Structure formats: structure tokens, C-alpha cells
């Protein structure tokens, strides 16, 4: 799970920087941070909702 989180935060996130910069310029930091927080909360909720993720174990 930490590998997937690392890929998302370090691998995919830089691709969103131009869009984030444009959104900051258009709407300011408040709405952009609110949307970012909502995305983080939804991804956490999704991880809790998926049974395969909750029950994941390393092979013995």
C-alpha cells in the first residue's frame, strides 16, 4: 500500500502542478485547498471501503 501511496504522491503529483497553478491563479488558494482536501478525504474513504485493501496481507 505504501508503494501505491508513494507513486501517487511522488510520481503522479508533479503532473498536476500546472493545473494546480492555473487553478490558483484563477480562483485563489482557498477553493484549491478545499478541493485538494476533498480529494484526499475521498481517496482515504475509498481505501477503507474496498475490502481487498482492508484485508491485504503479505504472503507467508
PDBQT receptor file of N, H, CA, C and O in Angstrom, charges set to zero:
ATOM      1  N   UNK A   1       0.815  -1.175   0.000  1.00  0.00    +0.000 N 
ATOM      2  CA  UNK A   1       0.000   0.000   0.000  1.00  0.00    +0.000 C 
ATOM      3  C   UNK A   1       0.866   1.248   0.000  1.00  0.00    +0.000 C 
ATOM      4  O   UNK A   1       0.537   2.242  -0.649  1.00  0.00    +0.000 OA
ATOM      5  N   UNK A   2       1.966   1.196   0.725  1.00  0.00    +0.000 N 
ATOM      6  H   UNK A   2       2.234   0.389   1.252  1.00  0.00    +0.000 HD
ATOM      7  CA  UNK A   2       2.827   2.385   0.774  1.00  0.00    +0.000 C 
ATOM      8  C   UNK A   2       3.474   2.647  -0.577  1.00  0.00    +0.000 C 
ATOM      9  O   UNK A   2       3.775   3.795  -0.901  1.00  0.00    +0.000 OA
ATOM     10  N   UNK A   3       3.695   1.603  -1.369  1.00  0.00    +0.000 N 
ATOM     11  H   UNK A   3       3.451   0.670  -1.106  1.00  0.00    +0.000 HD
ATOM     12  CA  UNK A   3       4.252   1.807  -2.708  1.00  0.00    +0.000 C 
ATOM     13  C   UNK A   3       3.263   2.552  -3.600  1.00  0.00    +0.000 C 
ATOM     14  O   UNK A   3       3.658   3.420  -4.378  1.00  0.00    +0.000 OA
ATOM     15  N   UNK A   4       1.998   2.219  -3.490  1.00  0.00    +0.000 N 
ATOM     16  H   UNK A   4       1.677   1.513  -2.858  1.00  0.00    +0.000 HD
ATOM     17  CA  UNK A   4       0.976   2.902  -4.281  1.00  0.00    +0.000 C 
ATOM     18  C   UNK A   4       0.849   4.354  -3.826  1.00  0.00    +0.000 C 
ATOM     19  O   UNK A   4       0.725   5.255  -4.655  1.00  0.00    +0.000 OA
ATOM     20  N   UNK A   5       0.880   4.584  -2.512  1.00  0.00    +0.000 N 
ATOM     21  H   UNK A   5       0.981   3.852  -1.838  1.00  0.00    +0.000 HD
ATOM     22  CA  UNK A   5       0.800   5.947  -1.997  1.00  0.00    +0.000 C 
ATOM     23  C   UNK A   5       2.021   6.755  -2.424  1.00  0.00    +0.000 C 
ATOM     24  O   UNK A   5       1.897   7.930  -2.768  1.00  0.00    +0.000 OA
ATOM     25  N   UNK A   6       3.200   6.133  -2.406  1.00  0.00    +0.000 N 
ATOM     26  H   UNK A   6       3.301   5.178  -2.127  1.00  0.00    +0.000 HD
ATOM     27  CA  UNK A   6       4.405   6.826  -2.843  1.00  0.00    +0.000 C 
ATOM     28  C   UNK A   6       4.361   7.169  -4.318  1.00  0.00    +0.000 C 
ATOM     29  O   UNK A   6       4.781   8.253  -4.721  1.00  0.00    +0.000 OA
ATOM     30  N   UNK A   7       3.856   6.254  -5.121  1.00  0.00    +0.000 N 
ATOM     31  H   UNK A   7       3.515   5.372  -4.793  1.00  0.00    +0.000 HD
ATOM     32  CA  UNK A   7       3.723   6.529  -6.549  1.00  0.00    +0.000 C 
ATOM     33  C   UNK A   7       2.765   7.689  -6.785  1.00  0.00    +0.000 C 
ATOM     34  O   UNK A   7       3.022   8.549  -7.628  1.00  0.00    +0.000 OA
ATOM     35  N   UNK A   8       1.679   7.714  -6.054  1.00  0.00    +0.000 N 
ATOM     36  H   UNK A   8       1.471   7.015  -5.369  1.00  0.00    +0.000 HD
ATOM     37  CA  UNK A   8       0.710   8.794  -6.224  1.00  0.00    +0.000 C 
ATOM     38  C   UNK A   8       1.250  10.133  -5.781  1.00  0.00    +0.000 C 
ATOM     39  O   UNK A   8       1.005  11.150  -6.429  1.00  0.00    +0.000 OA
ATOM     40  N   UNK A   9       1.989  10.144  -4.671  1.00  0.00    +0.000 N 
ATOM     41  H   UNK A   9       2.188   9.318  -4.144  1.00  0.00    +0.000 HD
ATOM     42  CA  UNK A   9       2.449  11.429  -4.151  1.00  0.00    +0.000 C 
ATOM     43  C   UNK A   9       3.723  11.913  -4.832  1.00  0.00    +0.000 C 
ATOM     44  O   UNK A   9       3.915  13.118  -4.996  1.00  0.00    +0.000 OA
ATOM     45  N   UNK A  10       4.584  11.003  -5.226  1.00  0.00    +0.000 N 
ATOM     46  H   UNK A  10       4.429  10.024  -5.092  1.00  0.00    +0.000 HD
ATOM     47  CA  UNK A  10       5.855  11.412  -5.818  1.00  0.00    +0.000 C 
ATOM     48  C   UNK A  10       5.925  11.209  -7.323  1.00  0.00    +0.000 C 
ATOM     49  O   UNK A  10       6.718  11.864  -7.999  1.00  0.00    +0.000 OA
ATOM     50  N   UNK A  11       5.119  10.327  -7.846  1.00  0.00    +0.000 N 
ATOM     51  H   UNK A  11       4.474   9.795  -7.297  1.00  0.00    +0.000 HD
ATOM     52  CA  UNK A  11       5.200  10.024  -9.271  1.00  0.00    +0.000 C 
ATOM     53  C   UNK A  11       4.159  10.731 -10.120  1.00  0.00    +0.000 C 
ATOM     54  O   UNK A  11       4.472  11.246 -11.193  1.00  0.00    +0.000 OA
ATOM     55  N   UNK A  12       2.941  10.756  -9.649  1.00  0.00    +0.000 N 
ATOM     56  H   UNK A  12       2.687  10.337  -8.777  1.00  0.00    +0.000 HD
ATOM     57  CA  UNK A  12       1.852  11.307 -10.448  1.00  0.00    +0.000 C 
ATOM     58  C   UNK A  12       1.587  12.776 -10.106  1.00  0.00    +0.000 C 
ATOM     59  O   UNK A  12       1.174  13.549 -10.970  1.00  0.00    +0.000 OA
ATOM     60  N   UNK A  13       1.821  13.156  -8.860  1.00  0.00    +0.000 N 
ATOM     61  H   UNK A  13       2.156  12.527  -8.158  1.00  0.00    +0.000 HD
ATOM     62  CA  UNK A  13       1.517  14.518  -8.414  1.00  0.00    +0.000 C 
ATOM     63  C   UNK A  13       2.184  15.605  -9.259  1.00  0.00    +0.000 C 
ATOM     64  O   UNK A  13       1.534  16.607  -9.556  1.00  0.00    +0.000 OA
ATOM     65  N   UNK A  14       3.448  15.456  -9.658  1.00  0.00    +0.000 N 
ATOM     66  H   UNK A  14       3.977  14.642  -9.416  1.00  0.00    +0.000 HD
ATOM     67  CA  UNK A  14       4.048  16.523 -10.471  1.00  0.00    +0.000 C 
ATOM     68  C   UNK A  14       3.318  16.786 -11.786  1.00  0.00    +0.000 C 
ATOM     69  O   UNK A  14       3.434  17.875 -12.347  1.00  0.00    +0.000 OA
ATOM     70  N   UNK A  15       2.581  15.819 -12.275  1.00  0.00    +0.000 N 
ATOM     71  H   UNK A  15       2.487  14.934 -11.819  1.00  0.00    +0.000 HD
ATOM     72  CA  UNK A  15       1.817  16.035 -13.499  1.00  0.00    +0.000 C 
ATOM     73  C   UNK A  15       0.662  17.007 -13.275  1.00  0.00    +0.000 C 
ATOM     74  O   UNK A  15       0.189  17.636 -14.222  1.00  0.00    +0.000 OA
ATOM     75  N   UNK A  16       0.210  17.132 -12.046  1.00  0.00    +0.000 N 
ATOM     76  H   UNK A  16       0.593  16.621 -11.277  1.00  0.00    +0.000 HD
ATOM     77  CA  UNK A  16      -0.898  18.031 -11.744  1.00  0.00    +0.000 C 
ATOM     78  C   UNK A  16      -0.469  19.440 -11.374  1.00  0.00    +0.000 C 
ATOM     79  O   UNK A  16      -1.321  20.311 -11.200  1.00  0.00    +0.000 OA
ATOM     80  N   UNK A  17       0.827  19.688 -11.250  1.00  0.00    +0.000 N 
ATOM     81  H   UNK A  17       1.519  18.980 -11.391  1.00  0.00    +0.000 HD
ATOM     82  CA  UNK A  17       1.297  21.015 -10.846  1.00  0.00    +0.000 C 
ATOM     83  C   UNK A  17       0.858  22.132 -11.797  1.00  0.00    +0.000 C 
ATOM     84  O   UNK A  17       0.446  23.189 -11.320  1.00  0.00    +0.000 OA
ATOM     85  N   UNK A  18       0.928  21.948 -13.112  1.00  0.00    +0.000 N 
ATOM     86  H   UNK A  18       1.263  21.089 -13.499  1.00  0.00    +0.000 HD
ATOM     87  CA  UNK A  18       0.469  23.042 -13.987  1.00  0.00    +0.000 C 
ATOM     88  C   UNK A  18      -1.021  23.359 -13.811  1.00  0.00    +0.000 C 
ATOM     89  O   UNK A  18      -1.410  24.526 -13.807  1.00  0.00    +0.000 OA
ATOM     90  N   UNK A  19      -1.830  22.349 -13.668  1.00  0.00    +0.000 N 
ATOM     91  H   UNK A  19      -1.514  21.400 -13.671  1.00  0.00    +0.000 HD
ATOM     92  CA  UNK A  19      -3.263  22.577 -13.460  1.00  0.00    +0.000 C 
ATOM     93  C   UNK A  19      -3.542  23.240 -12.125  1.00  0.00    +0.000 C 
ATOM     94  O   UNK A  19      -4.410  24.107 -12.019  1.00  0.00    +0.000 OA
ATOM     95  N   UNK A  20      -2.798  22.825 -11.103  1.00  0.00    +0.000 N 
ATOM     96  H   UNK A  20      -2.093  22.120 -11.189  1.00  0.00    +0.000 HD
ATOM     97  CA  UNK A  20      -2.946  23.447  -9.791  1.00  0.00    +0.000 C 
ATOM     98  C   UNK A  20      -2.545  24.911  -9.840  1.00  0.00    +0.000 C 
ATOM     99  O   UNK A  20      -3.215  25.758  -9.249  1.00  0.00    +0.000 OA
ATOM    100  N   UNK A  21      -1.457  25.216 -10.539  1.00  0.00    +0.000 N 
ATOM    101  H   UNK A  21      -0.913  24.528 -11.019  1.00  0.00    +0.000 HD
ATOM    102  CA  UNK A  21      -1.024  26.604 -10.673  1.00  0.00    +0.000 C 
ATOM    103  C   UNK A  21      -2.053  27.448 -11.398  1.00  0.00    +0.000 C 
ATOM    104  O   UNK A  21      -2.311  28.588 -11.011  1.00  0.00    +0.000 OA
ATOM    105  N   UNK A  22      -2.639  26.896 -12.446  1.00  0.00    +0.000 N 
ATOM    106  H   UNK A  22      -2.429  25.971 -12.760  1.00  0.00    +0.000 HD
ATOM    107  CA  UNK A  22      -3.677  27.628 -13.184  1.00  0.00    +0.000 C 
ATOM    108  C   UNK A  22      -4.914  27.842 -12.311  1.00  0.00    +0.000 C 
ATOM    109  O   UNK A  22      -5.515  28.915 -12.340  1.00  0.00    +0.000 OA
ATOM    110  N   UNK A  23      -5.295  26.824 -11.536  1.00  0.00    +0.000 N 
ATOM    111  H   UNK A  23      -4.807  25.952 -11.512  1.00  0.00    +0.000 HD
ATOM    112  CA  UNK A  23      -6.460  26.962 -10.652  1.00  0.00    +0.000 C 
ATOM    113  C   UNK A  23      -6.186  27.985  -9.555  1.00  0.00    +0.000 C 
ATOM    114  O   UNK A  23      -7.075  28.754  -9.189  1.00  0.00    +0.000 OA
ATOM    115  N   UNK A  24      -4.965  27.999  -9.028  1.00  0.00    +0.000 N 
ATOM    116  H   UNK A  24      -4.242  27.374  -9.325  1.00  0.00    +0.000 HD
ATOM    117  CA  UNK A  24      -4.621  29.002  -8.017  1.00  0.00    +0.000 C 
ATOM    118  C   UNK A  24      -4.710  30.412  -8.591  1.00  0.00    +0.000 C 
ATOM    119  O   UNK A  24      -5.188  31.332  -7.926  1.00  0.00    +0.000 OA
ATOM    120  N   UNK A  25      -4.253  30.575  -9.813  1.00  0.00    +0.000 N 
ATOM    121  H   UNK A  25      -3.864  29.828 -10.353  1.00  0.00    +0.000 HD
ATOM    122  CA  UNK A  25      -4.331  31.884 -10.448  1.00  0.00    +0.000 C 
ATOM    123  C   UNK A  25      -5.757  32.317 -10.729  1.00  0.00    +0.000 C 
ATOM    124  O   UNK A  25      -6.079  33.503 -10.653  1.00  0.00    +0.000 OA
ATOM    125  N   UNK A  26      -6.610  31.357 -11.052  1.00  0.00    +0.000 N 
ATOM    126  H   UNK A  26      -6.348  30.394 -11.113  1.00  0.00    +0.000 HD
ATOM    127  CA  UNK A  26      -7.997  31.691 -11.400  1.00  0.00    +0.000 C 
ATOM    128  C   UNK A  26      -8.888  31.888 -10.179  1.00  0.00    +0.000 C 
ATOM    129  O   UNK A  26      -9.686  32.824 -10.146  1.00  0.00    +0.000 OA
ATOM    130  N   UNK A  27      -8.763  31.012  -9.166  1.00  0.00    +0.000 N 
ATOM    131  H   UNK A  27      -8.114  30.251  -9.193  1.00  0.00    +0.000 HD
ATOM    132  CA  UNK A  27      -9.705  31.024  -8.047  1.00  0.00    +0.000 C 
ATOM    133  C   UNK A  27      -9.080  31.351  -6.701  1.00  0.00    +0.000 C 
ATOM    134  O   UNK A  27      -9.811  31.615  -5.746  1.00  0.00    +0.000 OA
ATOM    135  N   UNK A  28      -7.787  31.345  -6.591  1.00  0.00    +0.000 N 
ATOM    136  H   UNK A  28      -7.193  31.131  -7.366  1.00  0.00    +0.000 HD
ATOM    137  CA  UNK A  28      -7.131  31.620  -5.318  1.00  0.00    +0.000 C 
ATOM    138  C   UNK A  28      -6.897  30.344  -4.531  1.00  0.00    +0.000 C 
ATOM    139  O   UNK A  28      -7.345  29.270  -4.932  1.00  0.00    +0.000 OA
ATOM    140  N   UNK A  29      -6.194  30.459  -3.408  1.00  0.00    +0.000 N 
ATOM    141  H   UNK A  29      -5.830  31.331  -3.082  1.00  0.00    +0.000 HD
ATOM    142  CA  UNK A  29      -5.798  29.256  -2.671  1.00  0.00    +0.000 C 
ATOM    143  C   UNK A  29      -6.926  28.560  -1.913  1.00  0.00    +0.000 C 
ATOM    144  O   UNK A  29      -6.897  27.338  -1.772  1.00  0.00    +0.000 OA
ATOM    145  N   UNK A  30      -7.911  29.296  -1.425  1.00  0.00    +0.000 N 
ATOM    146  H   UNK A  30      -7.934  30.290  -1.539  1.00  0.00    +0.000 HD
ATOM    147  CA  UNK A  30      -8.967  28.683  -0.618  1.00  0.00    +0.000 C 
ATOM    148  C   UNK A  30      -9.711  27.558  -1.323  1.00  0.00    +0.000 C 
ATOM    149  O   UNK A  30      -9.732  26.437  -0.817  1.00  0.00    +0.000 OA
ATOM    150  N   UNK A  31     -10.320  27.819  -2.470  1.00  0.00    +0.000 N 
ATOM    151  H   UNK A  31     -10.303  28.730  -2.881  1.00  0.00    +0.000 HD
ATOM    152  CA  UNK A  31     -11.034  26.752  -3.172  1.00  0.00    +0.000 C 
ATOM    153  C   UNK A  31     -10.126  25.612  -3.631  1.00  0.00    +0.000 C 
ATOM    154  O   UNK A  31     -10.535  24.451  -3.628  1.00  0.00    +0.000 OA
ATOM    155  N   UNK A  32      -8.906  25.938  -4.022  1.00  0.00    +0.000 N 
ATOM    156  H   UNK A  32      -8.573  26.881  -4.025  1.00  0.00    +0.000 HD
ATOM    157  CA  UNK A  32      -7.982  24.890  -4.492  1.00  0.00    +0.000 C 
ATOM    158  C   UNK A  32      -7.613  23.968  -3.335  1.00  0.00    +0.000 C 
ATOM    159  O   UNK A  32      -7.579  22.750  -3.505  1.00  0.00    +0.000 OA
ATOM    160  N   UNK A  33      -7.334  24.535  -2.153  1.00  0.00    +0.000 N 
ATOM    161  H   UNK A  33      -7.361  25.525  -2.015  1.00  0.00    +0.000 HD
ATOM    162  CA  UNK A  33      -7.025  23.701  -0.995  1.00  0.00    +0.000 C 
ATOM    163  C   UNK A  33      -8.241  22.882  -0.571  1.00  0.00    +0.000 C 
ATOM    164  O   UNK A  33      -8.095  21.733  -0.152  1.00  0.00    +0.000 OA
ATOM    165  N   UNK A  34      -9.434  23.454  -0.674  1.00  0.00    +0.000 N 
ATOM    166  H   UNK A  34      -9.553  24.387  -1.014  1.00  0.00    +0.000 HD
ATOM    167  CA  UNK A  34     -10.648  22.717  -0.313  1.00  0.00    +0.000 C 
ATOM    168  C   UNK A  34     -10.856  21.520  -1.236  1.00  0.00    +0.000 C 
ATOM    169  O   UNK A  34     -11.202  20.433  -0.773  1.00  0.00    +0.000 OA
ATOM    170  N   UNK A  35     -10.651  21.711  -2.529  1.00  0.00    +0.000 N 
ATOM    171  H   UNK A  35     -10.370  22.594  -2.906  1.00  0.00    +0.000 HD
ATOM    172  CA  UNK A  35     -10.787  20.602  -3.476  1.00  0.00    +0.000 C 
ATOM    173  C   UNK A  35      -9.707  19.554  -3.224  1.00  0.00    +0.000 C 
ATOM    174  O   UNK A  35      -9.980  18.355  -3.286  1.00  0.00    +0.000 OA
ATOM    175  N   UNK A  36      -8.486  19.997  -2.940  1.00  0.00    +0.000 N 
ATOM    176  H   UNK A  36      -8.265  20.971  -2.889  1.00  0.00    +0.000 HD
ATOM    177  CA  UNK A  36      -7.402  19.052  -2.642  1.00  0.00    +0.000 C 
ATOM    178  C   UNK A  36      -7.711  18.236  -1.395  1.00  0.00    +0.000 C 
ATOM    179  O   UNK A  36      -7.461  17.031  -1.361  1.00  0.00    +0.000 OA
ATOM    180  N   UNK A  37      -8.253  18.888  -0.370  1.00  0.00    +0.000 N 
ATOM    181  H   UNK A  37      -8.455  19.867  -0.398  1.00  0.00    +0.000 HD
ATOM    182  CA  UNK A  37      -8.626  18.178   0.851  1.00  0.00    +0.000 C 
ATOM    183  C   UNK A  37      -9.741  17.174   0.580  1.00  0.00    +0.000 C 
ATOM    184  O   UNK A  37      -9.737  16.072   1.129  1.00  0.00    +0.000 OA
ATOM    185  N   UNK A  38     -10.694  17.556  -0.264  1.00  0.00    +0.000 N 
ATOM    186  H   UNK A  38     -10.697  18.451  -0.710  1.00  0.00    +0.000 HD
ATOM    187  CA  UNK A  38     -11.781  16.639  -0.604  1.00  0.00    +0.000 C 
ATOM    188  C   UNK A  38     -11.261  15.422  -1.354  1.00  0.00    +0.000 C 
ATOM    189  O   UNK A  38     -11.722  14.306  -1.115  1.00  0.00    +0.000 OA
ATOM    190  N   UNK A  39     -10.314  15.622  -2.252  1.00  0.00    +0.000 N 
ATOM    191  H   UNK A  39      -9.940  16.529  -2.446  1.00  0.00    +0.000 HD
ATOM    192  CA  UNK A  39      -9.727  14.501  -2.993  1.00  0.00    +0.000 C 
ATOM    193  C   UNK A  39      -8.992  13.566  -2.040  1.00  0.00    +0.000 C 
ATOM    194  O   UNK A  39      -9.106  12.346  -2.157  1.00  0.00    +0.000 OA
ATOM    195  N   UNK A  40      -8.243  14.127  -1.104  1.00  0.00    +0.000 N 
ATOM    196  H   UNK A  40      -8.151  15.118  -1.009  1.00  0.00    +0.000 HD
ATOM    197  CA  UNK A  40      -7.537  13.299  -0.115  1.00  0.00    +0.000 C 
ATOM    198  C   UNK A  40      -8.520  12.515   0.750  1.00  0.00    +0.000 C 
ATOM    199  O   UNK A  40      -8.318  11.328   1.005  1.00  0.00    +0.000 OA
ATOM    200  N   UNK A  41      -9.588  13.181   1.202  1.00  0.00    +0.000 N 
ATOM    201  H   UNK A  41      -9.752  14.146   0.996  1.00  0.00    +0.000 HD
ATOM    202  CA  UNK A  41     -10.585  12.508   2.029  1.00  0.00    +0.000 C 
ATOM    203  C   UNK A  41     -11.296  11.401   1.261  1.00  0.00    +0.000 C 
ATOM    204  O   UNK A  41     -11.543  10.324   1.805  1.00  0.00    +0.000 OA
ATOM    205  N   UNK A  42     -11.626  11.664  -0.001  1.00  0.00    +0.000 N 
ATOM    206  H   UNK A  42     -11.425  12.539  -0.442  1.00  0.00    +0.000 HD
ATOM    207  CA  UNK A  42     -12.290  10.637  -0.806  1.00  0.00    +0.000 C 
ATOM    208  C   UNK A  42     -11.378   9.455  -1.079  1.00  0.00    +0.000 C 
ATOM    209  O   UNK A  42     -11.840   8.314  -1.099  1.00  0.00    +0.000 OA
ATOM    210  N   UNK A  43     -10.097   9.704  -1.289  1.00  0.00    +0.000 N 
ATOM    211  H   UNK A  43      -9.722  10.631  -1.273  1.00  0.00    +0.000 HD
ATOM    212  CA  UNK A  43      -9.190   8.587  -1.532  1.00  0.00    +0.000 C 
ATOM    213  C   UNK A  43      -9.029   7.739  -0.273  1.00  0.00    +0.000 C 
ATOM    214  O   UNK A  43      -8.925   6.515  -0.360  1.00  0.00    +0.000 OA
ATOM    215  N   UNK A  44      -9.007   8.376   0.889  1.00  0.00    +0.000 N 
ATOM    216  H   UNK A  44      -9.091   9.370   0.959  1.00  0.00    +0.000 HD
ATOM    217  CA  UNK A  44      -8.960   7.614   2.137  1.00  0.00    +0.000 C 
ATOM    218  C   UNK A  44     -10.218   6.810   2.358  1.00  0.00    +0.000 C 
ATOM    219  O   UNK A  44     -10.159   5.655   2.779  1.00  0.00    +0.000 OA
ATOM    220  N   UNK A  45     -11.363   7.418   2.075  1.00  0.00    +0.000 N 
ATOM    221  H   UNK A  45     -11.411   8.356   1.733  1.00  0.00    +0.000 HD
ATOM    222  CA  UNK A  45     -12.639   6.707   2.215  1.00  0.00    +0.000 C 
ATOM    223  C   UNK A  45     -12.724   5.534   1.248  1.00  0.00    +0.000 C 
ATOM    224  O   UNK A  45     -13.259   4.478   1.586  1.00  0.00    +0.000 OA
ATOM    225  N   UNK A  46     -12.195   5.726   0.047  1.00  0.00    +0.000 N 
ATOM    226  H   UNK A  46     -11.760   6.584  -0.228  1.00  0.00    +0.000 HD
ATOM    227  CA  UNK A  46     -12.199   4.634  -0.930  1.00  0.00    +0.000 C 
ATOM    228  C   UNK A  46     -11.332   3.481  -0.427  1.00  0.00    +0.000 C 
ATOM    229  O   UNK A  46     -11.714   2.316  -0.536  1.00  0.00    +0.000 OA
ATOM    230  N   UNK A  47     -10.167   3.813   0.124  1.00  0.00    +0.000 N 
ATOM    231  H   UNK A  47      -9.857   4.759   0.213  1.00  0.00    +0.000 HD
ATOM    232  CA  UNK A  47      -9.299   2.773   0.667  1.00  0.00    +0.000 C 
ATOM    233  C   UNK A  47      -9.945   2.004   1.798  1.00  0.00    +0.000 C 
ATOM    234  O   UNK A  47      -9.722   0.802   1.938  1.00  0.00    +0.000 OA
ATOM    235  N   UNK A  48     -10.740   2.678   2.604  1.00  0.00    +0.000 N 
ATOM    236  H   UNK A  48     -10.922   3.655   2.490  1.00  0.00    +0.000 HD
ATOM    237  CA  UNK A  48     -11.456   1.999   3.678  1.00  0.00    +0.000 C 
ATOM    238  C   UNK A  48     -12.649   1.205   3.166  1.00  0.00    +0.000 C 
ATOM    239  O   UNK A  48     -13.035   0.209   3.777  1.00  0.00    +0.000 OA
ATOM    240  N   UNK A  49     -13.234   1.628   2.059  1.00  0.00    +0.000 N 
ATOM    241  H   UNK A  49     -12.920   2.437   1.562  1.00  0.00    +0.000 HD
ATOM    242  CA  UNK A  49     -14.425   0.966   1.538  1.00  0.00    +0.000 C 
ATOM    243  C   UNK A  49     -14.107  -0.305   0.757  1.00  0.00    +0.000 C 
ATOM    244  O   UNK A  49     -14.948  -1.200   0.668  1.00  0.00    +0.000 OA
ATOM    245  N   UNK A  50     -12.917  -0.396   0.196  1.00  0.00    +0.000 N 
ATOM    246  H   UNK A  50     -12.234   0.330   0.269  1.00  0.00    +0.000 HD
ATOM    247  CA  UNK A  50     -12.563  -1.554  -0.626  1.00  0.00    +0.000 C 
ATOM    248  C   UNK A  50     -12.066  -2.679   0.287  1.00  0.00    +0.000 C 
ATOM    249  O   UNK A  50     -11.045  -2.545   0.961  1.00  0.00    +0.000 OA
ATOM    250  N   UNK A  51     -12.786  -3.753   0.293  1.00  0.00    +0.000 N 
ATOM    251  H   UNK A  51     -13.616  -3.861  -0.255  1.00  0.00    +0.000 HD
ATOM    252  CA  UNK A  51     -12.470  -4.858   1.198  1.00  0.00    +0.000 C 
ATOM    253  C   UNK A  51     -11.106  -5.469   0.905  1.00  0.00    +0.000 C 
ATOM    254  O   UNK A  51     -10.393  -5.856   1.831  1.00  0.00    +0.000 OA
ATOM    255  N   UNK A  52     -10.737  -5.560  -0.356  1.00  0.00    +0.000 N 
ATOM    256  H   UNK A  52     -11.316  -5.246  -1.108  1.00  0.00    +0.000 HD
ATOM    257  CA  UNK A  52      -9.442  -6.159  -0.708  1.00  0.00    +0.000 C 
ATOM    258  C   UNK A  52      -8.281  -5.348  -0.132  1.00  0.00    +0.000 C 
ATOM    259  O   UNK A  52      -7.254  -5.918   0.236  1.00  0.00    +0.000 OA
ATOM    260  N   UNK A  53      -8.431  -4.054  -0.052  1.00  0.00    +0.000 N 
ATOM    261  H   UNK A  53      -9.265  -3.591  -0.350  1.00  0.00    +0.000 HD
ATOM    262  CA  UNK A  53      -7.375  -3.215   0.520  1.00  0.00    +0.000 C 
ATOM    263  C   UNK A  53      -7.331  -3.388   2.030  1.00  0.00    +0.000 C 
ATOM    264  O   UNK A  53      -6.250  -3.486   2.613  1.00  0.00    +0.000 OA
ATOM    265  N   UNK A  54      -8.476  -3.425   2.658  1.00  0.00    +0.000 N 
ATOM    266  H   UNK A  54      -9.354  -3.345   2.185  1.00  0.00    +0.000 HD
ATOM    267  CA  UNK A  54      -8.524  -3.584   4.115  1.00  0.00    +0.000 C 
ATOM    268  C   UNK A  54      -7.979  -4.922   4.561  1.00  0.00    +0.000 C 
ATOM    269  O   UNK A  54      -7.384  -5.019   5.634  1.00  0.00    +0.000 OA
ATOM    270  N   UNK A  55      -8.168  -5.945   3.769  1.00  0.00    +0.000 N 
ATOM    271  H   UNK A  55      -8.652  -5.867   2.897  1.00  0.00    +0.000 HD
ATOM    272  CA  UNK A  55      -7.766  -7.301   4.158  1.00  0.00    +0.000 C 
ATOM    273  C   UNK A  55      -6.432  -7.732   3.553  1.00  0.00    +0.000 C 
ATOM    274  O   UNK A  55      -6.060  -8.900   3.671  1.00  0.00    +0.000 OA
ATOM    275  N   UNK A  56      -5.726  -6.845   2.928  1.00  0.00    +0.000 N 
ATOM    276  H   UNK A  56      -6.028  -5.896   2.833  1.00  0.00    +0.000 HD
ATOM    277  CA  UNK A  56      -4.470  -7.197   2.261  1.00  0.00    +0.000 C 
ATOM    278  C   UNK A  56      -3.436  -7.681   3.281  1.00  0.00    +0.000 C 
ATOM    279  O   UNK A  56      -3.285  -7.104   4.358  1.00  0.00    +0.000 OA
ATOM    280  N   UNK A  57      -2.738  -8.738   2.920  1.00  0.00    +0.000 N 
ATOM    281  H   UNK A  57      -2.861  -9.207   2.045  1.00  0.00    +0.000 HD
ATOM    282  CA  UNK A  57      -1.686  -9.305   3.752  1.00  0.00    +0.000 C 
ATOM    283  C   UNK A  57      -0.498  -9.681   2.899  1.00  0.00    +0.000 C 
ATOM    284  O   UNK A  57      -0.641  -9.965   1.710  1.00  0.00    +0.000 OA
ATOM    285  N   UNK A  58       0.657  -9.684   3.496  1.00  0.00    +0.000 N 
ATOM    286  H   UNK A  58       0.773  -9.454   4.462  1.00  0.00    +0.000 HD
ATOM    287  CA  UNK A  58       1.846 -10.150   2.800  1.00  0.00    +0.000 C 
ATOM    288  C   UNK A  58       1.820 -11.658   2.708  1.00  0.00    +0.000 C 
ATOM    289  O   UNK A  58       1.316 -12.320   3.615  1.00  0.00    +0.000 OA
ATOM    290  N   UNK A  59       2.360 -12.227   1.617  1.00  0.00    +0.000 N 
ATOM    291  H   UNK A  59       2.769 -11.689   0.880  1.00  0.00    +0.000 HD
ATOM    292  CA  UNK A  59       2.409 -13.686   1.537  1.00  0.00    +0.000 C 
ATOM    293  C   UNK A  59       3.386 -14.246   2.577  1.00  0.00    +0.000 C 
ATOM    294  O   UNK A  59       4.371 -13.602   2.940  1.00  0.00    +0.000 OA
ATOM    295  N   UNK A  60       3.091 -15.434   3.035  1.00  0.00    +0.000 N 
ATOM    296  H   UNK A  60       2.291 -15.956   2.741  1.00  0.00    +0.000 HD
ATOM    297  CA  UNK A  60       3.942 -16.071   4.057  1.00  0.00    +0.000 C 
ATOM    298  C   UNK A  60       5.008 -16.915   3.444  1.00  0.00    +0.000 C 
ATOM    299  O   UNK A  60       5.806 -17.519   4.161  1.00  0.00    +0.000 OA
TER     300      UNK A  60
